[in-house]
Amino acid sequence: MMEKIRFTLNGKPVELETDTSQILLWVLRTGFGLTGTKFGCGIGFCGACTILVDGVAQRSCGMAVKEIEGKKVVTIEGLAEGEKLHPVQKAFLHHEAQQCGFCTPGQIMNAVALLKADPKPSRKRIIEGMNGNLCRCGAYNRIIAAVETASKEINGGTKL
Amino acid sequence: MNTEEINEIYFGDVDLPVNPGRREFIKKLGAGLFIIFTVKPFGLIAEEEEDKVKREDFNLFLRIREDGRVECYTGKIEMGQGITTSLAQVLAEELEVELNSIDMIMGDTDLCPYDAGTWGSLTTRLFDPVLRAAAIEARMELIKLASAELKISEDQLKAENGFVVAVKDKTLKVSYGSLTKGKRIVKTVRRAPVFKKPADFKKVGKMISATNAILKVTGKAKYSGDIQLPGMLYAAISRPPAHGSKLLSVDKSKAEAIPGVKVMVIENLVAVLHANPNMAANAAAAIKAEWSKPEVLATDKTIFKYLVEQGKETRVVEEKGNLELGFADADFILDAEYHDGYKAHASIETHTATAYFEGDRLIIWASTQTPFGTRKDLATKFNVPLEKVLVKPILLGGGFGGKTSNDQAIEVALLAKESGTPVQLAWTREEEFMYDKFRHAAVMQIKAGVKKSGKIVAWKYNIYCAGNRGVNDFYGIPNLRVALYDKKGIHPFGTGAWRAPGNNTTTFARESHIDVLADKIGMDPLAFRLANVSNSKLERTLRLAEKTFKYTSAKPGKNRGCGIALGFDAGTYVAVIAEVEVNPSTGVVKVLRVVCAQDMGQVVNPHGATVQAEGCITMGLGYALYEDIAFNWGEVITRNFDNYEFTRFSTTAPVEVAFIDDMNAPPQGGGEPAIICVGGAIANAVFHASGARVNQMPVIPELILANHK
């Protein structure tokens, strides 16, 4: 059904007239040209399409557009403030936690939400919180290290 | 390039170590300061006969531009192995320029020299020496030019940070850019250069945040599905239920009723196009097509029996001594059959392509490991000359061998031609599992004879469908026969190269059986290997693994065990030791740690090599413990990540990588070798921990519990 829908996208209010049963992932990618959010499996099992909805990590491949009415959506493109990268992005670079880079936006968004919910997660908590994000290149250990480093910076530790 | 050709390359001579003596740098071309070099004499890069435009015999060239920027053109592609950065680092190191002054131009079939494909762990082992040689050549040429300009003898000049400077007075200097201004100089690398010593490296091996890494963490990195063109339509395809199905009838009415939908039926391809990918997917689902159902010849339950029934001996890879006498000499004879199921590549990026026609010329971005092979496939399909197809450079979201095959590029091009609009096709995950060229299921039959003293004296080895990569004996077995069995069309679906093709499978079988022999005569598996191994490089690699792991014969704890495997791949020797814990009631394996030692000759980029080896071990745990395809002949049942498990955060293990850094040896492969030993090491560790000898991968809890003693 065609409806008008309003939400905040990467800090800016947006309005869209659309069939609100459409999948959010494709609306972000084609409607808004935000191609950083990736398609991986379409069933929420790999995490490549992870975005933040009101600060919580969500799989955009299984979400209808109508579910974000009035909410705050952040994609990987909206994470950095201008040139200033988010601590998680910096930590990924520092630990070289990306190989092919395709799962990276989803990993980063998931990690950002994890640190929002729990700024000082234990290693066990990081593993549990990240477990639904797959990386075929096998960068998991480096991603865990990156989340630990980002956590330190967020809690007033050394800035990268 | 078809799968068979690719397999021939993969299963063929990739294993042979690179001989630096065969290096030869040749030929010429013009404009700017060009340094040309080739890897063709290494024999792997086939000359493209039809390729009249690029008949020059080089495979990479450098250009120092008038503005001082350095361009490096290569037909290789970046799929996460990090060569964009590692090659640029090497270039920056030897040319004495800043890393950010280098532009890597990769995989563009108009601009880059011919390249057969990015596979076989070849980039570093083949390109590194020539790239460095070319950079040194460029540096020497620039010093020569500066000498004429500054009127200072060459031995009083040195290259530094994009300038040639006088050794005695650093204010006397001239930039690379100004030296090349208005000139057209062409140089071909001919001499064997004096490489910088790794100890003097300022850039190679350093962690750096490459431009491309920043793009990846900010979501700006572009892959084939991120290209958006004006008027572009998204394709979705109504697929048959099984491989071998033929289209009987199609009802397009419901799909065509959706506004803006174009339905196209081209041979067996039933596709819909729409400007909105959501609508395209809905329309594809609305197509009602009837397909024929091919006869079921085997399933995942019966496949191993089927392969042995159908396989014919195709080749004897190695034969030594006299098997009969060998077995007569043995104190114990042990035989066993080892199985490995089909595996998917499962790159997170599915096969994707975006294409349009500019007049009669096809322009395409495709997730391909072989841009030039894809160009040839497309030109053949449309029966046009190669120059009527341009494959554009683009990042890949993983490859692992799976993107050497590019059916999606053919499909998207057909649709773009038929519709007259730009088209994008990104396979769904279900399509990806259906049309991926899986790693082969395989059977290995081994009959081996061993003496009480610990000497292996006979080895009869029949390999069904896993090829010969890495199977040559390194245990000095005097009586041996290794034979390959296979048959065209033996598999129900497409199969192809999967990271270190075949070698994961055969290394698992051989190394499991080595442990079986060691156990029979009551010897420690490490001591048993050292007693038999006949290759000194492999011996020192095993010693390094032993030391790094702090290996002892003792069981590391209750329900815990250690397992070892040795192997050889892409010129590199590998020893892996893993420690696992097996839950005695559930059979669930927890991998506690993995040590990987490698002798890959000179380690040119220790950091890059470490990252690749870590990735290999992590990915390898997946095939060893979880990955398997369920199927009913051509009907692939495993179709998404909800039933295809591979290594994830909770099942990864700490990995430690150690290298024998042999300065005097040429660099060998690094992208694949470390993965080959994971299956064997895990199976052996499971045996040590639980007493269960599992002869089949993946080593799943059910098999562990069933084989418990």
Boltz contact constraints between the chains, C-beta under 6 A:
constraints:
  - contact:
      token1: [A, 22]
      token2: [B, 278]
      max_distance: 6.0
  - contact:
      token1: [A, 23]
      token2: [B, 278]
      max_distance: 6.0
  - contact:
      token1: [A, 26]
      token2: [B, 277]
      max_distance: 6.0
  - contact:
      token1: [A, 26]
      token2: [B, 278]
      max_distance: 6.0
  - contact:
      token1: [A, 35]
      token2: [B, 226]
      max_distance: 6.0
  - contact:
      token1: [A, 36]
      token2: [B, 219]
      max_distance: 6.0
  - contact:
      token1: [A, 40]
      token2: [B, 348]
      max_distance: 6.0
  - contact:
      token1: [A, 41]
      token2: [B, 429]
      max_distance: 6.0
  - contact:
      token1: [A, 41]
      token2: [B, 640]
      max_distance: 6.0
  - contact:
      token1: [A, 41]
      token2: [B, 641]
      max_distance: 6.0
  - contact:
      token1: [A, 42]
      token2: [B, 429]
      max_distance: 6.0
  - contact:
      token1: [A, 43]
      token2: [B, 640]
      max_distance: 6.0
  - contact:
      token1: [A, 45]
      token2: [B, 641]
      max_distance: 6.0
  - contact:
      token1: [A, 45]
      token2: [B, 642]
      max_distance: 6.0
  - contact:
      token1: [A, 46]
      token2: [B, 641]
      max_distance: 6.0
  - contact:
      token1: [A, 48]
      token2: [B, 348]
      max_distance: 6.0
  - contact:
      token1: [A, 76]
      token2: [B, 219]
      max_distance: 6.0
  - contact:
      token1: [A, 77]
      token2: [B, 219]
      max_distance: 6.0
  - contact:
      token1: [A, 80]
      token2: [B, 218]
      max_distance: 6.0
  - contact:
      token1: [A, 89]
      token2: [B, 217]
      max_distance: 6.0
  - contact:
      token1: [A, 92]
      token2: [B, 217]
      max_distance: 6.0
  - contact:
      token1: [A, 93]
      token2: [B, 209]
      max_distance: 6.0
  - contact:
      token1: [A, 93]
      token2: [B, 213]
      max_distance: 6.0
  - contact:
      token1: [A, 93]
      token2: [B, 217]
      max_distance: 6.0
  - contact:
      token1: [A, 98]
      token2: [B, 216]
      max_distance: 6.0
  - contact:
      token1: [A, 99]
      token2: [B, 80]
      max_distance: 6.0
  - contact:
      token1: [A, 100]
      token2: [B, 79]
      max_distance: 6.0
  - contact:
      token1: [A, 100]
      token2: [B, 80]
      max_distance: 6.0
  - contact:
      token1: [A, 100]
      token2: [B, 397]
      max_distance: 6.0
  - contact:
      token1: [A, 100]
      token2: [B, 398]
      max_distance: 6.0
  - contact:
      token1: [A, 101]
      token2: [B, 216]
      max_distance: 6.0
  - contact:
      token1: [A, 101]
      token2: [B, 221]
      max_distance: 6.0
  - contact:
      token1: [A, 102]
      token2: [B, 348]
      max_distance: 6.0
  - contact:
      token1: [A, 102]
      token2: [B, 349]
      max_distance: 6.0
  - contact:
      token1: [A, 102]
      token2: [B, 397]
      max_distance: 6.0
  - contact:
      token1: [A, 103]
      token2: [B, 348]
      max_distance: 6.0
  - contact:
      token1: [A, 104]
      token2: [B, 216]
      max_distance: 6.0
  - contact:
      token1: [A, 105]
      token2: [B, 219]
      max_distance: 6.0
  - contact:
      token1: [A, 127]
      token2: [B, 649]
      max_distance: 6.0
  - contact:
      token1: [A, 127]
      token2: [B, 650]
      max_distance: 6.0
  - contact:
      token1: [A, 130]
      token2: [B, 649]
      max_distance: 6.0
  - contact:
      token1: [A, 131]
      token2: [B, 648]
      max_distance: 6.0
  - contact:
      token1: [A, 131]
      token2: [B, 649]
      max_distance: 6.0
  - contact:
      token1: [A, 131]
      token2: [B, 650]
      max_distance: 6.0
  - contact:
      token1: [A, 136]
      token2: [B, 346]
      max_distance: 6.0
  - contact:
      token1: [A, 136]
      token2: [B, 347]
      max_distance: 6.0
  - contact:
      token1: [A, 136]
      token2: [B, 348]
      max_distance: 6.0
  - contact:
      token1: [A, 136]
      token2: [B, 398]
      max_distance: 6.0
  - contact:
      token1: [A, 137]
      token2: [B, 80]
      max_distance: 6.0
  - contact:
      token1: [A, 137]
      token2: [B, 615]
      max_distance: 6.0
  - contact:
      token1: [A, 138]
      token2: [B, 615]
      max_distance: 6.0
  - contact:
      token1: [A, 138]
      token2: [B, 618]
      max_distance: 6.0
  - contact:
      token1: [A, 138]
      token2: [B, 619]
      max_distance: 6.0
  - contact:
      token1: [A, 140]
      token2: [B, 649]
      max_distance: 6.0
  - contact:
      token1: [A, 140]
      token2: [B, 652]
      max_distance: 6.0
